[in-house]
Amino acid sequence: MKFYNIKNNKEQINFVQAVQHGLGSQQGLFFPMYLPEFSKSDIKKLLTMDFISRSCLILSQYIGNDIPHDQLFKCVKNAFSFPIHLKKIINNIFCLELFHGPTLAFKDFGSRFMAQILSYTKKSEQKITILTATSGDTGAAVSHAFYGMKNIRVVILYPKGKISLLQEKLFCTLGNNIVTIAIEGDFDVCQQLVKMSFDDITLRKTVFLNSANSINISRLLAQVCYYFEAIANIPVYKRNNLVISIPSGNFGNLTAALFAKSLGLPINKIIAATNINDTIPRFLATGNWNPKKTISTLSSAMDISEPNNWPRIEELFYHKSWNLHDLISNSVSDDCTKIAIKKLAKINYIAEPHTAISWYSLINNLKNNECGIFIATAHPIKFKEIIENILGCTLKINHDLIDYIDRPTLSYNMPANFQLLRNFLLQ
Ligand SMILES: *Cc1c(COP(=O)(O)O)cnc(C)c1O
């Protein structure tokens, strides 16, 4: 299967190249040349398979023969090496917990799959550098995914003092092939430095730069797989009228759900749940694309006003002749996020802010005859302080990763200066 650049349909490359390039010319996103679809009986069979075998079948629809089946199987097995839990909350409401990976957020799925594909396709002696900016969760997921891989250096830039302690400790204490740099500036400045590095052709060629950000097609396709797993765990008699609610920032997770639906997975409705950075809910309501300045919220991973996966969603709706108005969207304020966290705690479910937004949007839109799934994107321990403040009590959540807090931070400090970064990368 080939992938084309949405901004330039003539630019067509295979899966492995799309993973290596990340973006096409004019910063265009890659999109599959055609959209595979399973028959009803295929779907039935798929839903009885184990997660790894099923995921290989799904991914090979897009990858084709670019990667031999046994190799793909190895990549998938290494990447998806942790459980997914579907928890029943009440009668017709389920929670899909995607945070049981090594860094406690759903981003482990995409990052680990991408790392496997890159290390499989890389020439063995070739040295490459993965350069990424993070506002928290991506840094941890990417570092752990590439940790210890031969001839791959990972350099992560993050805004000094602007991420939570546990988030920082999770990726800045690893050492080995993981290099972390605390930049004096905000996340936008970090992202700017990454862009400048990619625009510097000499630098790019000398150190073989690659990015691991969320627009990489491998990260997106990996995420399609867990929607199948969710439904495989729903009792068959409840599968007719399914609604899924997805907390969204860059809309990668939502795009993946739409790809799952386009493959034939029986999802009736999809809800895009955002915080008050509500570019998409306003766009769907008015038809006007009018991003505002990004506002800080409790659900910081969704503080994004120009979701970079949106062009893929429009492309998908166009090809499937779907109506954008069938996409439900819901924007949730911090006040309502707090209410949601409290209500969930009353029914014995501890949720962090992103997950709470996903639940709140679901119950606001769910009808009596429907069965709903809300996506839990991060482990509550990552947002322990916020949750404790809202619930007014100390949480007894334990996790091995809390031990990271005591490890020494190995980050370099750097002013936001491209020449300094450039020299550093060339060392
Ligand atoms: C990244 C992230 C999101 C947003 O996911 P997108 O795919 O960017 O829409 C939601 N919740 C958490 C905890 C995240 O880390």
The ligand as a Gaussian input file, in Angstrom:
#p B3LYP/6-31G(d) Opt

LIG

0 1
 C       -1.936000      13.132000      24.265000
 C       -3.034000      12.995000      25.234000
 C       -4.394000      13.245000      24.896000
 C       -4.805000      13.761000      23.543000
 O       -4.671000      12.809000      22.526000
 P       -4.690000      13.255000      20.992000
 O       -4.449000      12.024000      20.218000
 O       -3.582000      14.273000      20.844000
 O       -6.024000      13.873000      20.723000
 C       -5.371000      12.999000      25.851000
 N       -5.051000      12.579000      27.092000
 C       -3.773000      12.359000      27.469000
 C       -3.497000      11.916000      28.867000
 C       -2.713000      12.553000      26.560000
 O       -1.431000      12.348000      26.952000

